[in-house]
Amino acid sequence: MEATVIRTGTEGRTWGGGNEPLKASYGKMMMWFFIVSDALTFSGFLAAYGFSRFKFLDSWPIADEVFNHFPFLHGVDAPMYYVALMTFILIFSSVTMVLAVDAGHQMKKGKVTFYMGLTIIGGLIFLGSQAWEWKNFIQGEYGAVTTTGGNILQFVNADGKRVSIGDIAVPMASERDVTGNNSGIWFSEGESLPSVSLEEVKAGFLANNNLLIRTQQLDENGHKTILSREESIQKLNVEGKGIVEGANLSQNEYGVPLFADFFFFITGFHGFHVLSGVLINILIFFNIILGTYERRGNYEMVEKVGLYWHFVDLVWVFVFTFFYLV
């Protein structure tokens, strides 16, 4: 049986879409191709995060305890408030981008300029907020003791509230005092020492009977396990290995090392996309002011960069949901 080929068009070609398939220009189609491929990349990252979290389901850090800072409110427990504000700002910038595209369809240069400016401001605020979050995440607040098994031990008072290792430690004369730069010994390389030593933390912990140790293991209610006083002393003396403050790519005071790795990689990769989008928006903004698109007779470039900006916002919604909320 012979196959039948239906040919269309005056020249007998099977493709009749011309250079604008689906009524989209070449530029828009290429932007959609990029968005689809980039979406697959982010999907892979989030899937890897999901598998890793499932593997350490009984010890994964609690996001409400990690991201509980708010600018100018030091010491106030504000779980996820600032991250939610960042998300709102980024979504609002997507709204202003929609208004800019709509104004471009109506060939209203003034409105396009105004709404593009608001979009850029929103993107810059988000980037600044993300940098502030990174600073707090890297710096840490309470610190913890690492164990020989690679876990962490956090400290709480009798009410179950976190206590900083700096408040626990009892100052002791140690090698860090002897080998300071006052004695003529200088170090140009190597890891910086923590603010307190393990011996100082142990001494302070033993001197305060109101302190307990909280492990990274979660109980049946999803709360971290708090040991008794006797268990805490034994755990600290037997398994205590070192001090960790904040987070880096090898360890962190929040729990499983992979948590910090995924935080840096996923939010950093998304932040790079936002930074790229802001730079492109600034370029488009100046072209709008110079009247480039007025002379072309269309604002299609604004619409194309708008597709990218909406994609960046949508990706953050997924990152916010799976990394921060779930």
SVG drawing of the C-alpha trace seen along z (x, -y; Angstrom):
<svg xmlns="http://www.w3.org/2000/svg" viewBox="-4 -59 61 61">
<polyline fill="none" stroke="black" stroke-width="0.4" points="0.0,0.0 1.4,-3.3 1.5,-6.2 -0.5,-9.3 1.1,-12.7 -1.1,-15.7 0.6,-18.7 -0.5,-22.3 0.4,-25.7 0.9,-26.9 4.4,-25.3 3.3,-21.9 5.1,-22.2 3.9,-20.3 4.7,-23.2 2.4,-26.2 3.2,-28.2 5.6,-30.6 8.2,-32.3 5.6,-32.8 4.4,-29.3 1.6,-29.5 1.4,-33.3 4.6,-33.9 7.7,-35.6 11.1,-33.8 12.3,-35.7 9.3,-34.7 9.7,-31.0 13.4,-31.0 12.5,-32.5 10.0,-29.8 12.6,-27.1 15.0,-28.6 12.3,-28.8 11.3,-25.1 15.0,-23.9 15.7,-26.1 12.5,-24.8 13.8,-21.2 17.1,-22.3 15.3,-23.7 13.1,-20.7 16.1,-18.5 17.5,-20.6 14.2,-20.5 13.9,-16.7 17.4,-16.1 16.5,-18.3 13.3,-16.2 15.2,-12.9 17.9,-14.1 15.3,-15.5 13.4,-12.2 16.6,-10.3 17.2,-12.5 13.5,-12.9 14.0,-12.3 16.8,-14.9 16.2,-17.6 16.4,-21.2 13.1,-23.0 12.9,-26.0 10.9,-28.0 13.9,-27.9 16.5,-28.7 14.8,-31.5 13.4,-33.5 15.2,-36.8 13.7,-40.2 15.7,-43.4 16.0,-45.7 14.3,-43.3 17.2,-41.5 16.2,-38.8 12.6,-38.7 11.4,-35.3 9.8,-35.9 9.6,-32.6 9.4,-32.9 8.1,-36.5 10.9,-38.1 11.0,-35.3 7.3,-35.8 7.8,-39.5 10.6,-38.8 8.2,-36.5 5.5,-39.2 7.9,-41.8 9.0,-39.5 5.4,-38.6 4.4,-42.3 7.3,-43.0 5.7,-40.4 2.5,-42.4 4.3,-45.6 5.9,-43.7 2.4,-42.7 1.3,-46.3 4.5,-47.3 3.8,-44.8 0.1,-45.9 1.2,-49.6 3.6,-48.5 0.8,-47.0 -1.0,-50.4 2.3,-52.2 2.3,-54.3 5.9,-55.0 5.5,-56.9 3.6,-54.0 6.0,-51.4 8.9,-53.4 7.1,-53.8 6.2,-50.1 9.6,-48.9 11.2,-51.1 9.0,-49.6 9.9,-46.1 13.6,-46.9 13.2,-48.3 11.3,-45.2 14.1,-43.0 16.8,-45.0 15.0,-44.8 14.6,-41.0 18.3,-40.6 19.2,-42.8 16.9,-40.8 18.4,-37.5 21.9,-38.8 20.8,-39.7 19.3,-36.2 22.6,-34.6 24.5,-36.8 22.4,-35.6 22.5,-32.0 26.3,-32.0 26.9,-33.9 24.5,-31.9 23.1,-32.9 23.4,-30.2 26.2,-27.9 26.4,-24.2 28.7,-21.3 29.6,-18.8 29.8,-15.1 32.2,-12.3 29.3,-10.9 28.9,-14.1 25.7,-15.3 25.2,-18.5 24.2,-19.2 22.2,-22.4 21.7,-23.9 18.3,-24.9 17.2,-26.1 14.7,-24.4 11.9,-26.1 13.2,-24.6 14.4,-27.9 17.7,-28.0 20.8,-29.2 23.9,-30.6 27.2,-28.8 28.7,-32.2 26.4,-32.7 27.3,-29.2 31.1,-29.3 33.3,-30.0 36.5,-31.9 39.6,-29.7 43.2,-30.3 44.0,-28.2 46.3,-27.8 44.4,-30.5 45.6,-33.0 49.2,-31.9 49.5,-31.9 47.9,-35.3 49.6,-37.9 50.9,-39.6 53.4,-36.8 54.7,-37.4 53.0,-34.4 50.9,-35.3 48.8,-33.1 48.0,-34.1 46.0,-31.0 43.8,-28.4 40.3,-28.2 39.4,-30.9 38.9,-29.7 35.4,-29.7 34.6,-32.4 34.7,-29.8 36.4,-26.5 34.8,-23.1 36.4,-23.0 34.9,-26.4 31.5,-25.3 31.8,-22.0 32.8,-23.9 29.9,-26.4 27.4,-23.6 28.5,-21.6 28.3,-24.8 24.7,-25.5 22.2,-22.9 19.4,-24.6 20.9,-23.7 20.0,-20.7 21.1,-19.3 18.8,-19.1 19.8,-16.7 18.9,-17.0 16.7,-13.9 13.0,-14.6 10.4,-12.9 7.0,-11.7 5.6,-15.2 8.2,-16.7 10.1,-18.4 13.8,-18.0 14.6,-15.6 15.7,-17.1 17.8,-14.9 17.7,-14.7 20.4,-16.4 22.3,-13.2 22.0,-12.2 23.1,-15.6 26.3,-15.5 27.2,-12.1 26.4,-13.0 28.6,-16.1 31.5,-14.5 31.6,-11.3 30.6,-12.5 31.5,-16.2 34.1,-16.9 34.2,-20.6 32.3,-23.9 30.4,-25.1 29.0,-28.6 26.8,-29.4 27.0,-27.5 29.4,-26.6 29.6,-23.9 31.0,-21.3 29.0,-21.8 26.4,-24.0 24.8,-24.6 21.3,-23.8 21.7,-20.0 22.3,-17.9 25.2,-19.3 23.2,-18.8 20.7,-21.4 23.2,-24.2 24.5,-22.8 21.1,-22.9 20.3,-26.3 23.4,-27.8 23.0,-26.1 19.3,-26.5 18.8,-30.0 22.1,-31.1 21.2,-29.7 17.8,-31.4 19.5,-34.6 21.7,-34.6 18.6,-34.4 17.1,-37.4 20.3,-39.3 20.5,-38.5 16.8,-39.6 17.5,-42.9 20.4,-43.7 18.4,-42.9 15.5,-45.0 17.8,-47.9 19.1,-47.6 15.5,-47.5 14.6,-50.4 17.2,-52.7 16.2,-51.6 12.6,-52.6 13.8,-56.0 15.8,-56.5 12.7,-55.7 14.2,-52.6 11.0,-50.6 8.9,-53.6 10.9,-53.8 10.5,-50.1 6.8,-50.5 6.4,-47.8 7.5,-46.8 8.0,-43.2 11.3,-43.2 9.5,-44.2 7.2,-41.3 10.1,-38.8 11.9,-39.9 8.6,-39.8 8.3,-36.1 11.7,-35.5 10.8,-37.6 7.5,-35.7 9.4,-32.5 11.9,-33.6 9.0,-34.6 7.3,-31.3 10.4,-29.3 10.7,-31.2 7.2,-30.2 8.2,-26.6 11.5,-27.2 9.6,-29.0 7.0,-26.2 9.3,-23.2 12.4,-24.6 10.9,-26.9 7.3,-25.9 7.1,-22.1"/>
</svg>
